[in-house]
Amino acid sequence: MPRSGSRDLTSDFERLRGRLVEVELQFISLERAEQVRTDFYEGEPFLLARSLDEERSFVYVAVPPERLDGMGILTPLERIRVLGRVRSASAAFTGSPILDLVELERLR
């Protein structure tokens, strides 16, 4: 399973779409998708996070409904490790990568 920075996700979309990747991120907030975010279903919960590389680019992590309760313990700017499946390397609305959450680990 590739460890990846956000730059890798956006630079090689076709190769990584549908694959599992592991990334370390900085949690920003838990959000719900508005209608304009066509890469999500309306109201879908997602983590807004930022890569830890020099670009500090945004990464979205879609959260399955059964994992939503566990997201309330995250605090802004906390470092996390995410194992996720690449949904899109470039969201239509923002150009940021989107992962579907498989596992999440809080980093100390």
C-alpha positions as a printed NumPy array, in Angstrom:
array([[  0.   ,   0.   ,   0.   ],
       [  1.521,   3.306,  -1.019],
       [  2.289,   6.006,   1.512],
       [  1.515,   9.207,  -0.214],
       [  1.588,  12.952,   0.08 ],
       [ -1.209,  15.019,  -1.398],
       [  1.015,  16.007,  -4.341],
       [  1.284,  12.312,  -5.299],
       [ -2.502,  11.997,  -5.216],
       [ -3.083,  14.905,  -7.561],
       [ -0.215,  14.163,  -9.935],
       [ -1.149,  10.57 , -10.786],
       [ -4.948,  10.405, -10.647],
       [ -5.527,   7.476, -12.989],
       [ -2.982,   5.259, -11.256],
       [ -4.284,   5.852,  -7.728],
       [ -8.055,   6.136,  -8.159],
       [ -9.67 ,   3.264,  -6.267],
       [ -6.43 ,   2.283,  -4.505],
       [ -5.688,   2.374,  -0.8  ],
       [ -3.196,   4.995,   0.344],
       [ -1.89 ,   5.979,   3.753],
       [ -1.321,   9.667,   4.454],
       [ -0.445,  11.755,   7.48 ],
       [ -2.604,  14.853,   7.715],
       [ -3.492,  17.721,   9.998],
       [ -7.179,  17.685,  10.942],
       [ -8.928,  21.032,  10.436],
       [-12.654,  20.359,  10.881],
       [-15.555,  17.981,  10.4  ],
       [-17.904,  19.241,   7.688],
       [-20.993,  18.204,   5.742],
       [-21.052,  18.51 ,   1.964],
       [-23.213,  21.179,   0.392],
       [-25.01 ,  20.629,  -2.874],
       [-22.242,  22.355,  -4.878],
       [-19.749,  19.647,  -3.882],
       [-20.642,  17.222,  -6.641],
       [-17.96 ,  14.692,  -5.614],
       [-19.971,  14.028,  -2.424],
       [-23.63 ,  13.312,  -1.825],
       [-25.425,  16.238,  -0.21 ],
       [-24.93 ,  16.168,   3.555],
       [-22.134,  13.572,   3.407],
       [-19.755,  14.066,   6.351],
       [-16.094,  14.652,   5.579],
       [-12.922,  15.701,   7.327],
       [-11.255,  18.812,   6.039],
       [ -7.552,  18.179,   6.52 ],
       [ -4.239,  19.564,   5.329],
       [ -1.202,  17.681,   4.1  ],
       [  1.953,  17.819,   6.191],
       [  4.247,  18.316,   3.2  ],
       [  5.689,  21.682,   2.228],
       [  2.63 ,  22.533,   0.099],
       [  0.174,  22.169,   3.011],
       [ -2.618,  21.473,   0.517],
       [ -6.13 ,  20.456,   1.518],
       [ -7.345,  16.855,   1.474],
       [-10.949,  15.751,   2.006],
       [-11.677,  12.487,   3.798],
       [-15.24 ,  11.205,   3.363],
       [-16.491,   9.606,   6.589],
       [-18.878,   6.632,   6.441],
       [-21.988,   7.122,   8.631],
       [-21.002,   4.255,  10.952],
       [-17.668,   6.009,  11.742],
       [-19.107,   9.479,  12.346],
       [-19.474,   9.161,  16.142],
       [-15.741,   8.552,  16.546],
       [-14.815,  11.777,  14.752],
       [-16.012,  14.027,  17.575],
       [-12.814,  13.392,  19.561],
       [-10.565,  15.036,  16.979],
       [ -9.309,  18.517,  17.756],
       [ -8.342,  21.184,  15.195],
       [ -4.693,  21.037,  14.085],
       [ -4.269,  17.501,  15.465],
       [ -2.111,  15.176,  13.382],
       [ -3.788,  12.03 ,  12.057],
       [ -2.836,   9.07 ,   9.892],
       [ -5.522,   8.052,   7.414],
       [ -5.835,   4.863,   5.443],
       [ -8.243,   5.664,   2.656],
       [ -9.355,   4.675,  -0.803],
       [ -8.788,   7.374,  -3.426],
       [-12.213,   8.552,  -4.61 ],
       [-10.828,  11.449,  -6.622],
       [ -7.402,  12.997,  -6.933],
       [ -8.951,  16.311,  -7.936],
       [-12.357,  17.36 ,  -6.605],
       [-14.459,  19.25 ,  -9.146],
       [-15.114,  22.171,  -6.78 ],
       [-11.614,  22.655,  -5.334],
       [ -9.101,  20.413,  -7.09 ],
       [ -8.218,  18.747,  -3.771],
       [ -7.91 ,  14.967,  -3.342],
       [-10.808,  13.024,  -1.802],
       [-10.312,   9.808,   0.15 ],
       [-12.932,   7.412,   1.489],
       [-11.99 ,   6.68 ,   5.097],
       [-11.016,   3.092,   5.919],
       [ -8.988,   3.631,   9.114],
       [ -7.908,   6.641,  11.161],
       [ -5.197,   6.868,  13.806],
       [ -4.528,   9.873,  16.023],
       [ -0.825,  10.72 ,  16.171],
       [  0.774,  11.924,  19.36 ]])
